């Protein structure tokens, strides 16, 4: 069995704690809410790092090859993807 660790104590304004407590789902504890929030923040930051890495790699590839895509073409492709997703509903 893996040992567990703790996060440092966190002092917050009473209003923030009250808002957090009011946001809890039935049966959810403040501790589980905080843990889930931390997990989601870590995941979101990982996605952001990966997104930036892909963007920078794409920029370098475009510089290297000279193959660029116009912003109009990108927006049009996104609009087409959105329209296709909406039509599936």
N, C-alpha and C positions, 0 to 999 in steps of 0.2 A: 504494500500500500504506500502511496506517495504521501509525503508530509505536506501539510498546507502551510501557507505563510499568511501574514496579515498586511494590510495597507496601514500607513500611518493614520492616526486620528486626524480628523478634518474638522476644523472649526468654521462654521458658516453663520450667516445672519439668520435669526429665527424665521424670517420670512421665507428664506430659501428652503429651510428644513420643512416648514409647513407646506410649501408648494409641492415639495417632493412627496411628503406624506399623503397629500390630497391626490397625487397622481398614481398612487399604488393601485394595482388591480386587486381584486378579492383574493385573499390568501397570500398576497405578496408581502414580503418584509422589506423594510428600508435597506437592510444589508443586501438582499438579493437584487433590489433595484439598483443600488450603487454598483454592485458587481457586474450586472448586465450592462449598465451604462459604460463602465470602463471597458468591457469586452467590445462593445459596439464602437467606441471611440478608437480603440486600437485597430480594429478591422477597417474603419473608415480611413484612418491615417495610412494603413498599409495600401489600401486601394488608391489613395492620393499619390503616394510615392510611386506605385507601379504606373499610374496614369502619366505622371510627369516623366518617368523614365522612358515610357513608350513615345511620348511627345518629343523628348530630346533626341531619342534615337531616330525618329522619323525626320526631324529637322536635319540631323547630320547626314542621313541617307539622301535627303533632297539636295543638300549642298554638294554631296559627293557625286551624285548622278546628274544633277541639273534638272531632275524631273519633279516639277512642282504641280500642285493641283490648286486651281483658283478657289477662293472662298465661295464664289457663286456656285461652283460645281459641288462643293461640300454641302452647302446649305440645301441645294436642290436634292441631293442624295438623301439627306436627313429628312427633308419634307416628304420624299417618296416613301422612305421607311416608315414614317409616322402614318402616312395615309394607308399604307398596306396593313399596318398593325390595327388601325381603327376599323378597317373594312373586315377584319377577321372577327370582330366583336359581334 
